[in-house]
Every structure is written in structure tokens, then in C-alpha cells.
């Protein structure tokens, strides 16, 4: 099966494996990403963090390469290799010049199919991930955001932290990792995303040789749609001996790939994402209450949250929250202006167009879309959707999202006497 859009294609192999190809003959680089539908949404509470732990462990050695061999072979050709885990999927990727993509594919294929999950390496890497958790716990904005999303997605798989916990990590063995890997690292649950200077024929042959032909007979990975989180309103707080108060708010938002998401993106650019946005200009520039303030949508299958984050002096918590509420009220009451809408469209389209010039960005954009929807990302349709979005569309999105009665709030501060949610609702 093949879905074609000029230089962009989605090809499905017999096994269910998908290849997303974004050709760009104007560059000499190739970004190659392997996306696996394995994230916290596939984890039970007992093995929370296993997707991220496997992301680490595949680099610790395979049947064919030591951990040093993996990185040294990539470094020797001047390429880059890395990986990341999200709530919904795990991605392993390389970026190289076009003549070295074969070597990159060979290494990525090896860590995908043949991780050894050696017990001694597992014990060492367990300590590394625990230090990663410790580092996150020492970072107040991380703590604030993690507690917010856990509260917002209560009783939903999305409530679990990507890193897991020290308790769940302690119980994981080599066999635990092997069982999870066997279940989820399957062709129907994998997308190979390639962007850059490579022909369609070469890309298909590359993926067939290094991935498709190595699967053998594998059962398709059953996909159960992610449940929708139940809306509720709650406040979580944590006392921490730090200089500032860290505040985060979450509101219900549209799911990933909802047709109304373009309106939300435009609203974000106008309201809370740019230096010229309303929140930045009001809370930081006019009132001088913070250094950082930002708002953005965080979207998943059948779920979404709109997050606003800032940090401020402990004496200014109420002022900052009230200033945010004032801007929210103004937005849902009056909407945006013609000038704001046009500026937002230009900013959003420019961001998309400039992203096309980066093979790494295209690999991620198309790979992320394919692993979450099974479809080909349509760049031209996205531009058209931006152009076709009206002020009423943005207003309707704002009124849907900023339902104060369904808001959740998180506070990490040396003083937790103030109920941020109560201030927001006042």
C-alpha cells in the first residue's frame, strides 16, 4: 500500500511495517528515525518507565556490538545517533551525510532487533536512570509539570511519568525488558521515517533489507484505543526549598490530529507562545512578575491538555495567577483581532516552512504523525488549514479550552499556603 504526495510518501510493507519518505534533493544529509508505538500509554503501573528504560538499554550492547561499538561506528562517520521516549512512542534516530545512511540503518536495525539486555549492564544503567530521576526531582519546573499532568490525567495511562519511579525500576529484570520488547517492537507497531537526499528506490531497499526482511513471522500488535481522561478539577502542591514559586495550569484540549488543532495552534501563538504573545507582554513585560511564561497544547490519542507555566517570586503568586486569569477572560470574551490572526498565521506558516529545510525536523514531524495516526502528514493541507482558520474558529477553541471549572493546577514553592486553583477560579 502506498500513499503518495509528490516528494512525500507512506509505504506499507507486507508485515505491517510503514516507511515514511520525505525526499529533499537540495541537501546532502539524511535523517533516519525508527518510531515504535511504545510509551507510558502501553505500560501497566507495575512496569511504569519500561519504555524509557529500554530506550537506554538498547544502546548498552547487542548480539553484534558492544555499547562502545554502537556509538564509535556512528562517530567514525561523523554522524549523530540519539533516542527519546514520549508518552506515546519511542524514537531512535541518526543524522548523517547521504553516503553514510547504509551504516546508520545497519546500526539502528541492530539495536532495534538484537539488544542483549545483559544483566550486568542493566544494573549499571538502572543507576543511570535513577540519577536521571534524581536530576528531574531537583528541577522544580520538571516537578511542577509532572505533578500537574499526573493530576490532570488521573486514572488514565497518561498520568504516569515517562521515567517511571525508583520503585518500578527496581523490579525490572532482563526478562521483563525482553517480554515488553517482544510484545511491542513489532512491524505493525513501527514506522521508519527517512528525510533527505535519498531516492524512493534506495529508501525502500534500505528499509526492506535492514527491517522488513528481519521480522519473519510476527503477530500484529493489537492496538486498543487510549481511553479518554475524565475531566475534573484539582490542585497539587509541593514544598521545596527554592527561590521561586513554580506554577502550572492545565485545561482540557483537543486530541492529536483533531481538525480543530490548527485553531488551537493559532491561539497559542497569539496568546501564549511567542514574545509578542498576550501572556508574555502582560505578565512579564507590563507587570514584571516573571522571567518565563508560556502556554501550549500537549496532545495525545483521544486526549489533550493545554498547559500554562510560569515561575515568580513567592510574594507574587496571586498577582501572576490573577493576571493570567484576566488575559484568559479577555480572550474568551473578545477573541482575537484581525491583525493578531494574520500575524499568527504568518508565524505558524513560517515555522512550518523553515522546518522543511531541516531533514531532522521533517523526519520527526512525519514519523510522529505516522506512528500516532498511521497516515501521511500532509504539509500542503496544513498550510491550507491555517489560511482557512477564522477568528471565530480561534474564539471557539479558546472557549472550549479555558473552562475554568475543569482546570487543574500545580504549585512547587518554598511556601505552599496559597491555593492556586482557588485564586484562578476567584
N, C-alpha and C positions, 0 to 999 in steps of 0.2 A: 504494500500500500504506500502511495506517495502523494503528499500534498505539496503543491508547487506554487511558489510566489517569486518569480524572476530568479534572483540570486539566493533566495532563501527556500529551503526545502525541509520537509519532515518525511523521513523514510522509515517504515516499519518492517523489520525483518520477520522471517517465519516464526522465530521463537517468541516474538513479542517485544524484543529489544527495539528501541527507537533511536534513530540518528537525526539530529537537527544540524543542518548545514547552513552556515551564513558565509557565502563566498565574498572575498574582497581582494580583487587582483591589484589594487593600488598600494598594498602593503607587502612586506616580506616576512611577516610574522604569522604564526598560527597559535591560537589558544584552544586547548583541548580539555574538556571537562567531562567527568563521569558523575552523573547525578543519580543517587539512589534514594528511593522513597522510604528512608529510614530516619526518623526523628522522634522526638518525645511523643508525638501522636500515635506512634506504634508501640510504645513501651508501657508495660504494666508498672504499678507503683514499686514493686519489688526490684525491678531492674532499671529504674529511672537513671538516665545518664549513660546507658549502654551504647547508644548510637554514637555519642561523642567519644566514649572510651574506645570503641572500635576504630573511629577515625584516627585516634592516636596510635593504636596498636598495629594497624596495617603498615605503618612506617617503621616498625621495630623488627622487621625481618620477614622474609617469605621462604618458601622452599628453595628458591633460586638465588636470593640476595640477602645479605646482611643489612642491618639498618644503615651502616656506612655506605654500602654499595648503592643503595637506593638513592641517597642524596648525592653521592660522589659522581655517579653516572650522569645525573642531571646537571650538576655543577660543571662537569667536564666539557659539556657542550654549551655552556653559558646560558642554559635555560633556567626557568623557575618552576618549582613544584611546591604545592601547598594544599590545604584542605580546610573545610569549615563545616560545622553542623548547625542546622537551623531547627526550629520546632517541627518542620515538616519533612526535611530531607537532609542528606549528607552529600557533599560535593568534594571530589578530588580533582585537581587540575594542574596543568602545566601551561607555560607560555614559552615559545621558542621561535627561532627563525624557521622558515618553511622547510628547509632541507633537513631539519632535525626532528620533524614530527614523528617519524617512524620510531626513533629511540624513545621518545616521550610516551608514545602509545604502548610500547613494549613494557616500560616500567609501570605505567598506570594499570595495564592489564595484569601484571604480576601481583601488584598489591591488592587489586580487586579480587582475583581468583585464588591466590595462594598465600594468604597471611598465615604465619606459623602459630601465632598466639602462644608463643613459648612462655611457660610458667615463670621462669626467672625474669624475663623481660616484662611480663605482666606485673610482677611485684614492683619492679622499678618504675614502670610507667604509672602504676596506681598512685605512687607517691608524688609523681609529677602532676597528675590531675588533682590530687588533694591540695597541692600547693597552688594550683590554678583556682581552686575553690576558695582557699585562704586569701588569695590576692583579690578575688571578687568581693569577699566579705569585708575586706579592708577598704574597698572602694565605695563610698557612700551612695553615689548615684546608681551604681550597679545594685546595691542592696535595696534602694528605694524602688527601682524599676522592677526588680524580681518580685518583691513583695506585692507590688501593685498588680502585676499580671497574675500572680497566684491567687490574689483575692478576686480579681475581675473574672477569671476563668474557673472559679471554684467548681469542683466536682466534674470538670471536663479535662480530658487528657492534656490540653494546652496549659493547665495550671502548673505542670511540672517544670522545673528548671532544666535547661539543656545540659548543664554539667552534672546533674544528679546530686547526690549527697554523699557525705563520707560514709554513712551507714550503707547505702545501696552499693557503693563502690567496693566496700569491704567484703561483700558477699559474692562478688563476681569472680568466676574461675575461667580457666581456658575453655572448658566445656560450655559454660554459659555463653561465652562470646561466639563459639563455633555454632551453637544451636541457633542463636539470633542471626548470625551471618548467613547460615544456610537458608533460613526462612525468608529473609528479606533481600539478600543480594542475588536476585533472580532477573532473568531477561525482561519480563513484563513489568518489573519494578525499577527498571534502569533506563536512563536516557544518556546517550553520548552526544555532547554538544561540541561542534567544531566551528570556529570562526577564523577567517583569514585567507591567506593565499594558498588555496588547495582546490583542485578540480573535483567535480562531483564523483567522477570515476575513482580517483585516488582515495577520496574520503570513504566511499562505500567499501572499497577493497581493504582499506586500513581497518575499519571497524569490523568487517567480516573476519579478517584474519586474526585480529587480536581479541575480539569479544564474541561475536556471533558463533564462530566455529568452535569455541571453547566451552560453550554451555552444555552441550549434549542434551539429554532428555531431562528437562526440568519442569516441574509442575508450575503453572501460573500462580503468582502470588495473589491470593484473594484480597480484594480491596473492599473494606467496609467504610462507607462514608462517615466522616467525622461528625459526631453529634454536635448540635448547636448548643452553646453555653446558655444557661438560663440567666436572664437579666436580673440583677439585684444591685443593691447599693450598700457599700461597706467601707470602713476606714481602718487602715492598718498603720501602726506606728512602732518605731524602734528608737530607743535612746542610744546615742552613740557620741562619744567624746570627740567632737569635731568642731570646726569653726563656724560652719554654716548649717542652715536648715535646708534639707533637700525635699522638694515637693513634687509629687507626680499625680496626675489625674487621668482617669480612663473613662471613656464613654462608648456606648455601642456604635459599631460602624458596619459598613457593608463587607461582605465576604470577598475573598480574592476573585478577580475576574468578573465581579458584578458589573453590569453595564453602567451603573451609576458611579463607578470608582473614578472615572475621569473628572466628574464634578467635584468629588472629594479631593482629588489631587489639586485641582484648580483652587478650591477653597483653602487648602493647606498652604499653597504658595502665597496667596493673598493674606491669609490670616496669621500664619504661624511658622513658616519655614525659612523665610528669607530675611535679610537685614532690613529690608523695606517693609516687612510684614507688619500688620497691626499690633500684634503682641510685642514684637521686638521694639517697635517705635514707642509704644505706650509704656510698657513695664520697665524696659531698660532705658531708652533714650530720654523720655519725658520725665519719668518718675525716679529713675536711677536706683531701682530696687534690686537689680540683679546684673550679673555678667552674662549668664546664659539663659535663654528661654527659647523653647522650640516645641512645636506640635506637629504630629504626623500620624498617618494611618498605619496600623500594623494588622495585616490581613492574612487569613488562612481559609481553608476549605470550610464553608458554611459558618464562618466566624470572622469577626473583625473587631478591632478596638481602635479608638482614636485617643492618642496619648498626648498630654501636655506635661512638660517637665521644666522646672526651674530650680534654682538654689538662691538663697538670700540670707541676710542677717537674721538671727533668731527674733529680733525685735520687729522685723518687717514681714513676718509670715502672713498675718492677717491682711496687711496692706497689699501684698502681692496677690493673694488669692482673690481679694475683692477687685483688684484691678483686672485680673483675668476674667472674673465673672462679668464685670462691666463690659469688656470687649465682646464676650460671648453674647450678652444680651443685645448689644448694638448690632452684631452680625445677624442674629436670628430675627431681629425686629426689622431692620432696614436692608439687609442683604449687602451686596457689593455694588460698586459704581461701574459704569461703562469703562472708565479709564482703568480701574483695577482689574476688571475682567480681561481687557485687551493685554495689559501688562502681564497678567498671569499666563495667558495663552502663549505669549512670546517667550516667557521664561521656560515654560514647560516644553514647548516645541524645540527651543534651542538646546535644552538639556538632552532631549531625545536624539536630536541630530548630531550633536557633538559626541554622544555616546556611541554612535555608529562608527566613529573614526577609531574606536578602541576595540581591538579584537577581543580583549579580555572582557570588556563590558558587554559586548554582543554575545559572547559565549555564555555569560551568566544570565543575561536577560532572556535569551531564547531557551536555554537549558532549564532555568527556573520555571518558565511558563509551561514548557512541555512536561516536566515531571509533575507539576501540580494540576494540569488540565488534560494532558495527552494530546494537545493541539499545537499548531504552529503559531507563534506570535506574529501578528500582522501589524507591522510598523506603519504602513500607509493608513490602515483603518484607525490606528491610534491617533494619528495626526488629524484625520477627518473628524474623529470623535471630539478632539479638543476644539477644533474650529466650530463644531456644531453645538457646543455646550453654551447654554444661555445663562443669564443672571438668575432666572427662576430655577434652573437646574441646581445652581450653586446654593441658592437660598433653601431649596427643598432638602438638599443634602445636609446643610447646616442645621436645619430644624429637626431632621431625623437624628443626627448625631448628638447634638447638645441637649439631650433630655436629662436635665439635672437630677431628676428623681431616680435615674438609673446609673448615676455616676459612682465611681469608686475612687478612693484617694489613699495616698501613701505619704508618710512623713518619716524621715530619718533626721534626727536632730539631737543636740545636747539637751534640749528641753522639749518635751512632748505634751505639754499641758494644753496646747491648742488643738481642738478638733477641726482639722482642715475641711472635712466634708461638711460639717455644720456651718462653717464660715462660708463655704461655697454655696450652700443652699439658702443662707440667710437672705 
